């Protein structure tokens, strides 16, 4: 049996941040992970350049059953605090768009920074350890295939089940249930949406076509690109709205955002009476999309032959295209997991379980999910840091 002050399960973004923070406070920290390398998701994030935070990070940009929960951690360790560490390590970065910060060269720089800080604090990181049991007596006892470890504080940082082929598991939920912590049903988020056959007939041949659009669900809307896929819809606006979408609901696409499409088409009838509708639509939309919509969903013919009523209906199709997704592409393709360990069971200041002193949960395992664009890493850093201050 080996003893530590803190055992952290999971050597991902949140676990490493918690480890280096606790180690700076003089804690003897052990990090255990079943993977053979740490921080796998950091390395693949942002196409290998890691969108590590967002300048516009704010609690309203996170989903949770308790929308207030994330405020404390996000305000105690902000995007600017993380940026200070990135700058101190001389990691070159840039803002791509919408406040999203990426490494100039490689995500490896972020992982190396975290590992260097852990190394400076003598954090003991042990990989390829299969955890078979976690029990609580006077201290927490973690049984693995390579030894038994003990500590008075245990931090669960094993993430969510998105992208299982990368070693992601629902381990945190099993552990939570075991210690009596409720779990908000996990669901795939930031995930492509699938559509039923009638929409697919239109969308499948458009696979690869992208368009500027607003995607809305209820009162939430995002304007960015949408991308047609062989299974339905993807692209940043769709990934964003997928986190808000629930099965059975419709999403509304505006594929001519900022333009009153009906007024535009009626105006073009005067200006280009002999032009085909699909030609006029191509002034607003990518050509293939204009063609497909005109051929499959809209009246055919020269503009002069189309009534204003028909053009208004066509404009409606562009500004208010209702799609009822059949589902999502699931955890296999989800960038994150929404839902997770219920925040009601945790202190928002420390991430410690209210009823189980010494047990902490951080990162994606918790029912806090950020928008696309660096928000989820910021949650990992913030929740990891506050727990690291408390363990
Ligand atoms: P994370 O998943 O990082 O770490 C969990 C760790 O626990 C892993 O090392 C895993 O091996 C380990 N583990 C799991 N089960 C275990 C078990 N049973 N026993 C032992 N260890 C176990 N976010 C963002 O802000 N910007 C971005 O650019 C991206 N890009 C991105 C791309 C892709 C393809 C994905 C899948 C995700 C993103 N994300 C993102 C999301 C981001 O990666 C995610 O929110 C964080 O990695 C969550 O950090 P955690 O530390 O909570 O979990």
Boltz pocket constraint, residues with backbone or C-beta under 6 A from the ligand:
constraints:
  - pocket:
      binder: B
      contacts: [[A, 9], [A, 10], [A, 11], [A, 12], [A, 13], [A, 14], [A, 15], [A, 32], [A, 33], [A, 34], [A, 35], [A, 37], [A, 38], [A, 39], [A, 40], [A, 41], [A, 42], [A, 44], [A, 45], [A, 46], [A, 47], [A, 50], [A, 51], [A, 52], [A, 53], [A, 129], [A, 131], [A, 157], [A, 158], [A, 159], [A, 160], [A, 162], [A, 163], [A, 166], [A, 167], [A, 168], [A, 169], [A, 170], [A, 171], [A, 334], [A, 335], [A, 336], [A, 362], [A, 363], [A, 364], [A, 365], [A, 371], [A, 373], [A, 374], [A, 375], [A, 376], [A, 377], [A, 378], [A, 380]]
      max_distance: 6.0
